[in-house]
Amino acid sequence: MKHKVSRATLGNGLRVVVERQPGASRTAVCVHYGVGYRSERPDREGFAHLFEHLMFRGSASLPEGRFYDHIHSLGGQANGTTHQDYTDYHQVVPAAALEQALFSEADRMRAPRFTEQSLAGQLDGIEVEIHEAVEARPYGGFPWPLLPGVVFENFANAHDGYGRLEQLRTATVAECEEFFEAHYAPGNAVLTVVGDHDPEELLALAERYFGGIPARSFAPSPDLRERDLTEDRWATCTEPEVPATAVAVGYRLPDSRADMAGYLAHAVLAEIISQQGLEGVQAASAGCGVFGPLDARDPDLLVITALVPPAVSPRQAVEAMTGRWSSWADDPRLERIQAQAVRRMITEHHRQHVDVYARGRALGRLELLFGRAELLDELPARLGEIGPGDVAAAARGLHAAAKGVLVMAPGAARTRPAPARDTGPAPAALEPPGTPGPVAGPPTVPAPARPVPALGAQPTPYYGPRRDVTLVGGTRVVAVRDGRIPLVELRLRLPLGASGWRRPEDVDALVHVLAGRTGVTGRAEERGGSFHLSTDGQWLDITGFTPPDGVTDWLGLLGELAAPVGAVVPLRTPSRRRDPGAVADTALRGHWLAHTAPSRERTGERPGLDMVHHDILRRGGGWLVAVGDIDPDRFAADAERALSGWKAAAPGEAGAYAETGAYAETGAYGEAGAYGEAGASLGTSTLALHHDAMADVHLTLSAPEPTGDTASAARYLATALAGAHYQSRMAAHSLRAGLDHTVYSARDICLGTSRAYVRATLPERHAAGGVAGIAEVLGELRTVPVTAAELEPIRTFCAAQLLGVFDSPAAKADLLRDTVSAGRRPEWAERLPELLRQSTPAEVGTACADLFAADRMTLVVLGRPGPASETADRWTALLEGSGTPPAPLPRPHAGSLA
């Protein structure tokens, strides 16, 4: 992707970078400030991270809680992160909310509000964050934030970016205001906007919202200079209840400003290590930069982590890791391995930075740190110039280089290296011409509030030019041109059919056999792409991507999968831990199939792997989606040739798929489908699956959708109103009842039928009350009318949130696969925002009653035997009228939930 970057510098020093991405439905607004944890003084350790939190807590026009109003209501996202040399704040919103996003960022740059209450609250939040990230998990702090303290001496580089909580708790509001004045000046920031907007208009908007913020001086950049590392440095600590000793090795990287080729050679080397491993250790991985490539100024680290094998000392392991760098550099396989690594890195770079959100963050970071946002699009070419000789030279250099080594070994108590301390006053860094001088004091007059701008016009989402055709073999092909990056995203979805749905373990084995027999994954990676087979019990999905010139080869790999497997008897694949929802759905499919389709097992005929393969892959059908840098007509022709050996599915065969489905029409319930691991018991319309290791009770309520328009916008809104929106009726009930559980609603395909379902995770102590509450809400969905006031925020949210699936070719491909495999036309998602606006409250109310009728739902409960059976019995009693549901709680006014 190469879009022209436009830039300007406002009168107050704020640098502005804008990039137009034609066709984008959403816009990213990012602000990067030139302050990271390396900017902290020893008596302000952890302040950069604390301040990132505080900047979300209120400003003059957006007091406590209001910053997120336009973001959450429109299905956008916003966050901030603290790094070594910068702190970034980023939003992605519908294009219509551009001015709201600019306004909110400008307001907190102009006039943030710090209070004792917000400071105390954020300190509590940081305490929880540090506990979860460093203290409560195994190998906490490994390799960051501990490793830099081993390699570096300068306090700025060596200290812990989280800070010490006991010191942070002494912070005052006045000190927070001082930190803001020292570092959050317009001249120390970069504003980046990426979206489908005219650059000149964007620069004018930047001037409108940010231009009036007064210029002021700011603190100079810290002195990051380090003495040369002349010998290895080691630090050892202990960690209770970990299975093995871990080592982290840190090498100083070349300065990317002075030696970009050398820096990127080390990045390629890190990729090779992560893919190939290292001798003498286990689970070796490597990364260029503490937080990633080109994420910090010099100095930064090449970080290698690994586990030490049993009966090997850490020093022996490190010697094995690093002592063979020279011979490894002379390995004749290096040229092939290096070329594959570069292809992977280029491909991943394109995929990571295609959407507006990722691009906005990366462009702003590179502009702030290196003064060149354009470096983002130059990196693929620069990586392509790195040859095996460059990587070999990097490896030989590491052989002779001194390093820092952090060892974390099993021990009775948790110990950590001593924290970095101040090494004395450092000289001020040399600043570029024009840098402001001494820091000014805080303002004395609070800034006034300003009105928030209204939403603008929202462009209609559009996939791009496309071809929609059904091949002779029955496969439907949808191909879309999206030329933002030189890649093509590919998806093939096949229904498992009755034999596959009945025996999911055979489908797991088939996936294992197909991948191993053909070597498709490795062959696709050698060509710079990917090819992955998976199954979730409902579908066989093949997902991947490839450069445009590899499309024919990728389709060829697809065609190979249809070759018969014959009498292969595979070794059973290890049993996988499935999430509770997948376990419930497997049981549900077996339960429904037991009463609606004949079973080969009952007549003594075992399907066998070849029969399952035949039903899934050799009867034709399915859906093939391609999105990327392609000609849609040519792709359809290529797919026809590649899949010419696939037969068309005859009507009624297992491989065929009908939109309305045939399995759930009877509504019959009977004996449970087999579930060997957990065991099963059955009520009238319940399956109670017992699993002693479950800490919570998991339930799934499913009902086949009634015949009719499964693509209805009213049904989409009904699902959101029931439990898929943060102001849904399920969410409102949980809040009113004070129940500690997770519950949501959704729709998908189960067997060959569209279904609506509700999933919940209930702590055992709340399981009975939780299922009664769900029953109450399901009753309300049939009896309590939907009002316009209740529906409007949900309608707005759904229409805006849908725009996110147009952000990237990968997201588009996933959406198209899900759309067409659900029996909908490709243009459904393009038209849905407008259809949502047209749906009336009465239509949505009718859809609620149709989709979520409790007396048509099958309940699957997974949990420990006692709680699972009690929950199932409570549900049955409620349906039969012998239970006493809790009295309805007062309903909140529409829009009252935050």
Number of C-alpha atoms within 10 A of each C-alpha: 14 12 12 12 15 16 17 15 16 19 16 18 23 23 23 23 25 27 24 20 22 13 18 25 25 30 28 27 26 31 28 27 24 26 25 26 25 25 24 20 15 16 12 17 23 24 25 29 20 21 19 19 21 20 19 25 23 22 26 17 21 24 14 15 12 16 23 20 12 19 20 16 19 25 20 22 16 19 13 17 15 21 19 21 22 24 23 23 20 23 25 28 29 29 24 19 23 27 21 20 28 23 23 23 24 23 24 20 19 20 19 22 23 20 15 11 9 18 21 15 15 18 18 13 14 20 14 14 14 17 13 12 13 17 14 12 10 14 21 20 17 17 22 16 16 23 28 24 24 24 27 26 20 21 25 28 25 21 27 22 23 21 23 16 15 8 13 18 12 8 18 15 16 13 13 19 17 17 19 18 19 21 23 23 24 26 23 26 25 24 32 28 32 30 29 18 19 13 20 12 10 22 19 12 16 25 19 15 17 24 19 13 21 13 16 20 21 23 22 22 18 20 18 20 16 14 8 9 16 9 10 14 16 15 18 15 17 20 20 15 14 14 12 14 22 25 27 23 25 29 21 22 22 21 16 19 13 10 11 15 20 19 23 25 27 27 27 28 25 23 22 22 17 18 14 13 18 21 15 18 22 15 14 21 20 22 22 26 25 21 15 14 17 25 20 22 16 20 16 27 26 23 26 22 23 22 22 24 16 10 6 12 12 22 14 13 21 19 13 15 20 20 16 15 20 18 12 16 21 16 11 9 11 18 17 11 16 23 19 18 25 24 20 19 20 18 21 14 16 19 19 14 20 19 25 25 25 16 23 29 24 22 29 30 29 20 22 22 18 16 12 14 24 16 16 21 17 12 16 18 10 14 20 13 14 19 17 21 15 21 25 24 18 24 23 19 13 19 18 12 15 18 21 23 27 26 23 28 24 18 14 10 11 16 14 15 14 11 15 20 14 16 11 9 9 14 10 12 12 11 11 8 6 7 15 17 12 12 16 13 12 13 11 6 6 10 15 9 13 11 8 15 14 11 14 13 11 14 15 14 22 16 24 14 12 18 17 16 15 16 20 16 19 20 25 21 26 25 30 28 20 25 16 18 20 17 26 27 29 26 24 23 22 24 26 31 20 24 26 26 22 28 19 19 14 23 25 22 17 25 21 17 20 19 17 12 11 14 13 22 17 16 16 20 18 17 17 23 25 22 22 16 18 17 18 16 23 21 23 22 21 18 20 21 26 24 21 17 14 17 22 16 15 24 18 17 19 17 18 15 18 20 15 16 18 11 10 12 13 12 9 13 14 8 8 7 8 10 9 19 17 15 19 24 19 22 21 25 20 21 22 24 20 20 17 16 12 11 17 13 11 8 8 8 9 13 18 15 24 17 19 24 26 18 24 26 23 21 23 27 26 28 22 25 25 32 31 28 20 22 18 22 16 12 20 23 13 16 21 19 15 19 21 14 17 21 17 17 20 13 10 10 12 20 25 22 24 13 16 21 17 15 21 23 14 10 15 16 18 15 18 23 21 17 15 8 9 17 14 21 15 18 17 15 21 27 28 29 29 23 17 11 9 15 12 20 27 27 28 26 22 26 25 26 27 17 13 8 12 19 16 19 25 26 25 21 25 31 25 25 27 25 22 22 20 18 22 21 24 25 21 19 22 17 13 12 13 9 17 15 18 15 20 21 23 17 20 15 20 24 27 22 24 21 21 24 22 24 23 22 22 23 18 22 13 18 26 20 18 26 20 21 21 23 20 20 23 22 16 17 26 19 13 11 15 21 14 13 12 19 23 17 17 24 27 16 19 23 20 22 20 19 25 20 20 22 20 23 28 25 16 23 28 18 18 29 24 19 17 22 24 21 17 17 13 18 14 16 23 16 14 20 21 13 16 21 15 12 17 16 20 14 16 25 23 18 23 27 18 20 26 28 18 23 14 17 21 23 27 25 31 30 25 21 20 11 22 27 23 16 28 28 19 21 24 19 15 18 14 11 10 10 14 10 18 11 8 12 10 8 10 12 9 14 13 9 12 11
